[in-house]
């Protein structure tokens, strides 16, 4: 699903991953984190695709909201398990979105 109701400026957290061979519990935890993120103040939406390379882009009102999400206890626990078990590699980027546009075939 493409998030298309956002009004710049806002922030995007781009989380790109390569999974290890041991993905037991990963998809359940990813769903749990998606649901938990939706409950956080400042959360605006998410777009995600998971295959050989997973890309999740979450949208936030502010850098403070991103820091609060980073410091969420359950999120910290999931991140630690991910580092130990699920990820071969990940990269996280935080961007300020100042302009956007889109297209939808009617």
Steps between C-alpha positions, in 0.01 A plus 500: 500500500631845410454773760370803314340727760813664644573872496868605492712564686522167681767236554559161339696219664626262231594160639664267246585143599655177385376205702704212635399140434329482842173691466305308763277752676609789278175559312292482818729753667492727195119503515510567875739794447280639220201494734698649789636780281144597403430571868793744538451877517623659180459187284356582156514175301713223351581337167679166496612220276682193617692266269875434457548865584239644732415869492276666756437874493324642803379860515517724806400854598835586660848385589385484865228249403766288326722507810207399723431205266869404502497502880175301538584200722325242280665646190842477668436133581396425140806686367732299724347169386530618140871572540562165668283281280313639197719752321813447295506875447282803535527868421284775646460844349303796633387762250298818516234503229448854378310428181300213355275422208331193358283348232205266506334364189127557531 
